[in-house]
Amino acid sequence: MLTLIVDLRLPDAHSLKDKRSIVKTVLDGSRRRFQVAAAETAHQDEWQRAQLGFTAISSTARHTTEVIDQVDRFVWSFPELDVLATERTWLEID
């Protein structure tokens, strides 16, 4: 299982409603297009910050990496988001 954590700045968000609209678009789009688990994981009460987490699991590490790569590119494709940092972590499942 591979996780991707993305720290974001939303410079054009002027309310939590603005922020949640953008975040919802990213999360719903990634779930629908890439079949990943996705959630806002931090900064829920800040207007211009968000942290999103994505997780993919597959029978091969290669496929899992490809899916997370696609999600990463998808997040970067939103011009209204500034990506501050990304972190990937492999989780072992016994």
N, CA, C and O atoms as a GROMACS GRO file, in nm:
protein
  376
    1MET      N    1   0.085  -0.116   0.000
    1MET     CA    2   0.000   0.000   0.000
    1MET      C    3   0.091   0.123   0.000
    1MET      O    4   0.187   0.131   0.076
    2LEU      N    5   0.059   0.217  -0.086
    2LEU     CA    6   0.136   0.340  -0.098
    2LEU      C    7   0.047   0.458  -0.065
    2LEU      O    8  -0.065   0.467  -0.116
    3THR      N    9   0.096   0.548   0.019
    3THR     CA   10   0.021   0.668   0.051
    3THR      C   11   0.092   0.790  -0.005
    3THR      O   12   0.215   0.793  -0.015
    4LEU      N   13   0.014   0.888  -0.041
    4LEU     CA   14   0.064   1.017  -0.087
    4LEU      C   15  -0.003   1.124  -0.002
    4LEU      O   16  -0.125   1.132   0.004
    5ILE      N   17   0.079   1.205   0.063
    5ILE     CA   18   0.029   1.319   0.140
    5ILE      C   19   0.072   1.444   0.066
    5ILE      O   20   0.189   1.460   0.030
    6VAL      N   21  -0.024   1.535   0.042
    6VAL     CA   22   0.003   1.657  -0.032
    6VAL      C   23  -0.037   1.777   0.053
    6VAL      O   24  -0.153   1.789   0.093
    7ASP      N   25   0.058   1.865   0.081
    7ASP     CA   26   0.030   1.990   0.152
    7ASP      C   27   0.004   2.098   0.049
    7ASP      O   28   0.082   2.116  -0.045
    8LEU      N   29  -0.105   2.171   0.067
    8LEU     CA   30  -0.149   2.268  -0.033
    8LEU      C   31  -0.174   2.405   0.028
    8LEU      O   32  -0.204   2.419   0.146
    9ARG      N   33  -0.159   2.504  -0.057
    9ARG     CA   34  -0.202   2.640  -0.027
    9ARG      C   35  -0.305   2.677  -0.133
    9ARG      O   36  -0.286   2.648  -0.251
   10LEU      N   37  -0.413   2.740  -0.090
   10LEU     CA   38  -0.520   2.782  -0.181
   10LEU      C   39  -0.530   2.934  -0.174
   10LEU      O   40  -0.612   2.986  -0.099
   11PRO      N   41  -0.448   3.005  -0.250
   11PRO     CA   42  -0.438   3.150  -0.235
   11PRO      C   43  -0.566   3.226  -0.270
   11PRO      O   44  -0.586   3.337  -0.221
   12ASP      N   45  -0.652   3.169  -0.352
   12ASP     CA   46  -0.773   3.239  -0.393
   12ASP      C   47  -0.895   3.205  -0.308
   12ASP      O   48  -1.003   3.258  -0.331
   13ALA      N   49  -0.879   3.119  -0.210
   13ALA     CA   50  -0.990   3.084  -0.121
   13ALA      C   51  -1.007   3.196  -0.017
   13ALA      O   52  -0.912   3.231   0.053
   14HIS      N   53  -1.128   3.249  -0.009
   14HIS     CA   54  -1.155   3.358   0.085
   14HIS      C   55  -1.251   3.316   0.195
   14HIS      O   56  -1.294   3.397   0.277
   15SER      N   57  -1.284   3.187   0.196
   15SER     CA   58  -1.372   3.132   0.300
   15SER      C   59  -1.353   2.981   0.302
   15SER      O   60  -1.295   2.923   0.211
   16LEU      N   61  -1.404   2.920   0.409
   16LEU     CA   62  -1.400   2.773   0.414
   16LEU      C   63  -1.486   2.713   0.303
   16LEU      O   64  -1.457   2.604   0.253
   17LYS      N   65  -1.592   2.783   0.265
   17LYS     CA   66  -1.678   2.735   0.156
   17LYS      C   67  -1.600   2.731   0.024
   17LYS      O   68  -1.610   2.634  -0.051
   18ASP      N   69  -1.522   2.835  -0.004
   18ASP     CA   70  -1.437   2.836  -0.125
   18ASP      C   71  -1.339   2.719  -0.121
   18ASP      O   72  -1.323   2.646  -0.219
   19LYS      N   73  -1.273   2.705  -0.007
   19LYS     CA   74  -1.172   2.598   0.007
   19LYS      C   75  -1.235   2.461  -0.013
   19LYS      O   76  -1.184   2.379  -0.089
   20ARG      N   77  -1.346   2.437   0.054
   20ARG     CA   78  -1.408   2.303   0.048
   20ARG      C   79  -1.458   2.270  -0.092
   20ARG      O   80  -1.460   2.153  -0.130
   21SER      N   81  -1.497   2.369  -0.166
   21SER     CA   82  -1.539   2.346  -0.304
   21SER      C   83  -1.423   2.292  -0.388
   21SER      O   84  -1.438   2.196  -0.463
   22ILE      N   85  -1.307   2.355  -0.374
   22ILE     CA   86  -1.189   2.312  -0.449
   22ILE      C   87  -1.142   2.175  -0.401
   22ILE      O   88  -1.114   2.086  -0.482
   23VAL      N   89  -1.133   2.157  -0.269
   23VAL     CA   90  -1.087   2.030  -0.212
   23VAL      C   91  -1.179   1.916  -0.253
   23VAL      O   92  -1.133   1.807  -0.286
   24LYS      N   93  -1.309   1.941  -0.250
   24LYS     CA   94  -1.406   1.837  -0.289
   24LYS      C   95  -1.384   1.795  -0.435
   24LYS      O   96  -1.392   1.676  -0.467
   25THR      N   97  -1.358   1.890  -0.522
   25THR     CA   98  -1.333   1.860  -0.663
   25THR      C   99  -1.212   1.769  -0.679
   25THR      O  100  -1.215   1.673  -0.756
   26VAL      N  101  -1.104   1.799  -0.607
   26VAL     CA  102  -0.982   1.719  -0.616
   26VAL      C  103  -1.006   1.579  -0.559
   26VAL      O  104  -0.969   1.480  -0.622
   27LEU      N  105  -1.066   1.571  -0.441
   27LEU     CA  106  -1.087   1.441  -0.377
   27LEU      C  107  -1.183   1.353  -0.458
   27LEU      O  108  -1.154   1.236  -0.484
   28ASP      N  109  -1.296   1.409  -0.498
   28ASP     CA  110  -1.394   1.330  -0.575
   28ASP      C  111  -1.337   1.288  -0.710
   28ASP      O  112  -1.359   1.175  -0.754
   29GLY      N  113  -1.265   1.379  -0.774
   29GLY     CA  114  -1.205   1.346  -0.903
   29GLY      C  115  -1.102   1.235  -0.893
   29GLY      O  116  -1.098   1.147  -0.979
   30SER      N  117  -1.020   1.238  -0.790
   30SER     CA  118  -0.918   1.134  -0.774
   30SER      C  119  -0.981   0.999  -0.740
   30SER      O  120  -0.936   0.896  -0.789
   31ARG      N  121  -1.083   1.001  -0.658
   31ARG     CA  122  -1.152   0.875  -0.626
   31ARG      C  123  -1.213   0.813  -0.751
   31ARG      O  124  -1.199   0.694  -0.776
   32ARG      N  125  -1.282   0.897  -0.828
   32ARG     CA  126  -1.353   0.850  -0.947
   32ARG      C  127  -1.256   0.805  -1.058
   32ARG      O  128  -1.275   0.699  -1.118
   33ARG      N  129  -1.154   0.885  -1.084
   33ARG     CA  130  -1.063   0.857  -1.196
   33ARG      C  131  -0.961   0.748  -1.168
   33ARG      O  132  -0.924   0.672  -1.257
   34PHE      N  133  -0.915   0.740  -1.041
   34PHE     CA  134  -0.802   0.652  -1.010
   34PHE      C  135  -0.835   0.543  -0.908
   34PHE      O  136  -0.749   0.461  -0.875
   35GLN      N  137  -0.958   0.541  -0.858
   35GLN     CA  138  -1.002   0.438  -0.764
   35GLN      C  139  -0.912   0.431  -0.639
   35GLN      O  140  -0.873   0.323  -0.596
   36VAL      N  141  -0.881   0.547  -0.583
   36VAL     CA  142  -0.800   0.554  -0.463
   36VAL      C  143  -0.886   0.598  -0.345
   36VAL      O  144  -0.994   0.654  -0.364
   37ALA      N  145  -0.837   0.572  -0.225
   37ALA     CA  146  -0.898   0.631  -0.107
   37ALA      C  147  -0.840   0.771  -0.093
   37ALA      O  148  -0.720   0.791  -0.112
   38ALA      N  149  -0.925   0.869  -0.060
   38ALA     CA  150  -0.879   1.007  -0.054
   38ALA      C  151  -0.954   1.082   0.055
   38ALA      O  152  -1.074   1.062   0.074
   39ALA      N  153  -0.881   1.170   0.128
   39ALA     CA  154  -0.944   1.247   0.235
   39ALA      C  155  -0.862   1.372   0.264
   39ALA      O  156  -0.742   1.378   0.238
   40GLU      N  157  -0.931   1.472   0.319
   40GLU     CA  158  -0.860   1.588   0.372
   40GLU      C  159  -0.811   1.547   0.511
   40GLU      O  160  -0.891   1.506   0.596
   41THR      N  161  -0.682   1.558   0.535
   41THR     CA  162  -0.624   1.501   0.657
   41THR      C  163  -0.574   1.604   0.757
   41THR      O  164  -0.540   1.568   0.870
   42ALA      N  165  -0.568   1.732   0.720
   42ALA     CA  166  -0.524   1.835   0.815
   42ALA      C  167  -0.567   1.972   0.762
   42ALA      O  168  -0.607   1.986   0.647
   43HIS      N  169  -0.558   2.071   0.850
   43HIS     CA  170  -0.589   2.211   0.818
   43HIS      C  171  -0.736   2.232   0.780
   43HIS      O  172  -0.766   2.320   0.699
   44GLN      N  173  -0.827   2.152   0.836
   44GLN     CA  174  -0.967   2.161   0.798
   44GLN      C  175  -1.029   2.298   0.827
   44GLN      O  176  -1.122   2.339   0.758
   45ASP      N  177  -0.979   2.369   0.928
   45ASP     CA  178  -1.039   2.497   0.965
   45ASP      C  179  -0.962   2.618   0.916
   45ASP      O  180  -0.988   2.731   0.959
   46GLU      N  181  -0.866   2.597   0.826
   46GLU     CA  182  -0.789   2.707   0.770
   46GLU      C  183  -0.836   2.732   0.627
   46GLU      O  184  -0.849   2.638   0.548
   47TRP      N  185  -0.860   2.857   0.593
   47TRP     CA  186  -0.913   2.892   0.461
   47TRP      C  187  -0.819   2.860   0.347
   47TRP      O  188  -0.863   2.810   0.243
   48GLN      N  189  -0.693   2.887   0.364
   48GLN     CA  190  -0.600   2.879   0.251
   48GLN      C  191  -0.498   2.767   0.263
   48GLN      O  192  -0.397   2.769   0.193
   49ARG      N  193  -0.523   2.671   0.348
   49ARG     CA  194  -0.434   2.556   0.360
   49ARG      C  195  -0.515   2.429   0.358
   49ARG      O  196  -0.631   2.426   0.401
   50ALA      N  197  -0.455   2.324   0.307
   50ALA     CA  198  -0.518   2.191   0.308
   50ALA      C  199  -0.409   2.086   0.302
   50ALA      O  200  -0.302   2.109   0.245
   51GLN      N  201  -0.437   1.974   0.361
   51GLN     CA  202  -0.351   1.857   0.345
   51GLN      C  203  -0.442   1.744   0.300
   51GLN      O  204  -0.543   1.714   0.364
   52LEU      N  205  -0.406   1.683   0.188
   52LEU     CA  206  -0.485   1.574   0.134
   52LEU      C  207  -0.405   1.445   0.139
   52LEU      O  208  -0.284   1.446   0.114
   53GLY      N  209  -0.472   1.336   0.170
   53GLY     CA  210  -0.408   1.206   0.173
   53GLY      C  211  -0.475   1.111   0.074
   53GLY      O  212  -0.597   1.107   0.063
   54PHE      N  213  -0.392   1.036   0.004
   54PHE     CA  214  -0.440   0.940  -0.096
   54PHE      C  215  -0.372   0.806  -0.068
   54PHE      O  216  -0.255   0.802  -0.032
   55THR      N  217  -0.446   0.698  -0.086
   55THR     CA  218  -0.389   0.565  -0.067
   55THR      C  219  -0.432   0.474  -0.180
   55THR      O  220  -0.549   0.472  -0.221
   56ALA      N  221  -0.335   0.399  -0.230
   56ALA     CA  222  -0.363   0.301  -0.335
   56ALA      C  223  -0.306   0.167  -0.292
   56ALA      O  224  -0.201   0.159  -0.227
   57ILE      N  225  -0.376   0.063  -0.329
   57ILE     CA  226  -0.329  -0.072  -0.301
   57ILE      C  227  -0.352  -0.156  -0.426
   57ILE      O  228  -0.454  -0.143  -0.493
   58SER      N  229  -0.258  -0.243  -0.454
   58SER     CA  230  -0.265  -0.323  -0.576
   58SER      C  231  -0.186  -0.451  -0.553
   58SER      O  232  -0.116  -0.466  -0.453
   59SER      N  233  -0.197  -0.542  -0.648
   59SER     CA  234  -0.123  -0.668  -0.636
   59SER      C  235   0.025  -0.651  -0.669
   59SER      O  236   0.106  -0.737  -0.634
   60THR      N  237   0.062  -0.540  -0.736
   60THR     CA  238   0.203  -0.518  -0.766
   60THR      C  239   0.244  -0.377  -0.725
   60THR      O  240   0.166  -0.283  -0.731
   61ALA      N  241   0.368  -0.366  -0.682
   61ALA     CA  242   0.422  -0.235  -0.643
   61ALA      C  243   0.426  -0.141  -0.763
   61ALA      O  244   0.404  -0.021  -0.749
   62ARG      N  245   0.455  -0.194  -0.878
   62ARG     CA  246   0.464  -0.112  -1.000
   62ARG      C  247   0.330  -0.045  -1.031
   62ARG      O  248   0.325   0.075  -1.057
   63HIS      N  249   0.223  -0.123  -1.027
   63HIS     CA  250   0.091  -0.066  -1.056
   63HIS      C  251   0.051   0.037  -0.950
   63HIS      O  252  -0.003   0.142  -0.983
   64THR      N  253   0.079   0.007  -0.825
   64THR     CA  254   0.047   0.100  -0.718
   64THR      C  255   0.121   0.232  -0.738
   64THR      O  256   0.062   0.339  -0.720
   65THR      N  257   0.247   0.225  -0.774
   65THR     CA  258   0.326   0.345  -0.799
   65THR      C  259   0.271   0.424  -0.917
   65THR      O  260   0.265   0.547  -0.912
   66GLU      N  261   0.231   0.355  -1.023
   66GLU     CA  262   0.174   0.422  -1.139
   66GLU      C  263   0.046   0.498  -1.102
   66GLU      O  264   0.024   0.610  -1.148
   67VAL      N  265  -0.038   0.436  -1.021
   67VAL     CA  266  -0.163   0.500  -0.980
   67VAL      C  267  -0.133   0.626  -0.899
   67VAL      O  268  -0.192   0.732  -0.924
   68ILE      N  269  -0.044   0.616  -0.802
   68ILE     CA  270  -0.010   0.732  -0.719
   68ILE      C  271   0.057   0.840  -0.803
   68ILE      O  272   0.036   0.958  -0.778
   69ASP      N  273   0.138   0.802  -0.901
   69ASP     CA  274   0.197   0.900  -0.992
   69ASP      C  275   0.087   0.978  -1.066
   69ASP      O  276   0.097   1.099  -1.083
   70GLN      N  277  -0.015   0.907  -1.110
   70GLN     CA  278  -0.127   0.972  -1.180
   70GLN      C  279  -0.202   1.067  -1.088
   70GLN      O  280  -0.240   1.177  -1.128
   71VAL      N  281  -0.224   1.025  -0.964
   71VAL     CA  282  -0.291   1.112  -0.867
   71VAL      C  283  -0.207   1.237  -0.843
   71VAL      O  284  -0.261   1.348  -0.838
   72ASP      N  285  -0.078   1.220  -0.827
   72ASP     CA  286   0.013   1.332  -0.804
   72ASP      C  287   0.002   1.433  -0.920
   72ASP      O  288  -0.011   1.553  -0.896
   73ARG      N  289   0.009   1.385  -1.043
   73ARG     CA  290  -0.004   1.474  -1.160
   73ARG      C  291  -0.141   1.541  -1.163
   73ARG      O  292  -0.152   1.658  -1.199
   74PHE      N  293  -0.245   1.468  -1.125
   74PHE     CA  294  -0.381   1.523  -1.122
   74PHE      C  295  -0.388   1.641  -1.024
   74PHE      O  296  -0.444   1.745  -1.058
   75VAL      N  297  -0.333   1.625  -0.905
   75VAL     CA  298  -0.334   1.734  -0.807
   75VAL      C  299  -0.259   1.856  -0.862
   75VAL      O  300  -0.306   1.969  -0.849
   76TRP      N  301  -0.144   1.833  -0.922
   76TRP     CA  302  -0.064   1.942  -0.978
   76TRP      C  303  -0.136   2.012  -1.093
   76TRP      O  304  -0.100   2.125  -1.126
   77SER      N  305  -0.235   1.950  -1.154
   77SER     CA  306  -0.302   2.007  -1.270
   77SER      C  307  -0.401   2.119  -1.233
   77SER      O  308  -0.452   2.186  -1.323
   78PHE      N  309  -0.427   2.140  -1.108
   78PHE     CA  310  -0.522   2.242  -1.065
   78PHE      C  311  -0.449   2.375  -1.047
   78PHE      O  312  -0.368   2.389  -0.954
   79PRO      N  313  -0.475   2.474  -1.132
   79PRO     CA  314  -0.403   2.601  -1.122
   79PRO      C  315  -0.437   2.680  -0.996
   79PRO      O  316  -0.362   2.768  -0.956
   80GLU      N  317  -0.550   2.650  -0.933
   80GLU     CA  318  -0.589   2.723  -0.813
   80GLU      C  319  -0.521   2.670  -0.686
   80GLU      O  320  -0.543   2.723  -0.577
   81LEU      N  321  -0.438   2.567  -0.701
   81LEU     CA  322  -0.365   2.508  -0.588
   81LEU      C  323  -0.215   2.535  -0.601
   81LEU      O  324  -0.158   2.526  -0.710
   82ASP      N  325  -0.153   2.567  -0.488
   82ASP     CA  326  -0.008   2.571  -0.480
   82ASP      C  327   0.035   2.449  -0.399
   82ASP      O  328   0.001   2.437  -0.282
   83VAL      N  329   0.109   2.359  -0.461
   83VAL     CA  330   0.158   2.240  -0.390
   83VAL      C  331   0.282   2.282  -0.312
   83VAL      O  332   0.382   2.323  -0.370
   84LEU      N  333   0.275   2.270  -0.180
   84LEU     CA  334   0.387   2.308  -0.094
   84LEU      C  335   0.482   2.192  -0.069
   84LEU      O  336   0.603   2.211  -0.061
   85ALA      N  337   0.427   2.071  -0.057
   85ALA     CA  338   0.510   1.953  -0.031
   85ALA      C  339   0.430   1.827  -0.061
   85ALA      O  340   0.307   1.826  -0.053
   86THR      N  341   0.503   1.723  -0.096
   86THR     CA  342   0.441   1.591  -0.112
   86THR      C  343   0.529   1.489  -0.039
   86THR      O  344   0.650   1.506  -0.028
   87GLU      N  345   0.465   1.385   0.009
   87GLU     CA  346   0.538   1.278   0.078
   87GLU      C  347   0.473   1.145   0.044
   87GLU      O  348   0.351   1.130   0.049
   88ARG      N  349   0.557   1.049   0.008
   88ARG     CA  350   0.509   0.914  -0.022
   88ARG      C  351   0.562   0.818   0.085
   88ARG      O  352   0.676   0.829   0.130
   89THR      N  353   0.475   0.725   0.123
   89THR     CA  354   0.514   0.627   0.223
   89THR      C  355   0.457   0.491   0.184
   89THR      O  356   0.338   0.477   0.157
   90TRP      N  357   0.544   0.391   0.183
   90TRP     CA  358   0.501   0.253   0.162
   90TRP      C  359   0.463   0.195   0.296
   90TRP      O  360   0.538   0.206   0.393
   91LEU      N  361   0.346   0.133   0.303
   91LEU     CA  362   0.300   0.066   0.424
   91LEU      C  363   0.297  -0.084   0.400
   91LEU      O  364   0.240  -0.130   0.301
   92GLU      N  365   0.358  -0.157   0.488
   92GLU     CA  366   0.361  -0.304   0.479
   92GLU      C  367   0.231  -0.360   0.537
   92GLU      O  368   0.186  -0.319   0.644
   93ILE      N  369   0.174  -0.454   0.467
   93ILE     CA  370   0.055  -0.523   0.513
   93ILE      C  371   0.092  -0.670   0.533
   93ILE      O  372   0.140  -0.736   0.440
   94ASP      N  373   0.071  -0.718   0.650
   94ASP     CA  374   0.102  -0.858   0.679
   94ASP      C  375  -0.017  -0.947   0.655
   94ASP      O  376  -0.008  -1.068   0.674
   0.00000   0.00000   0.00000
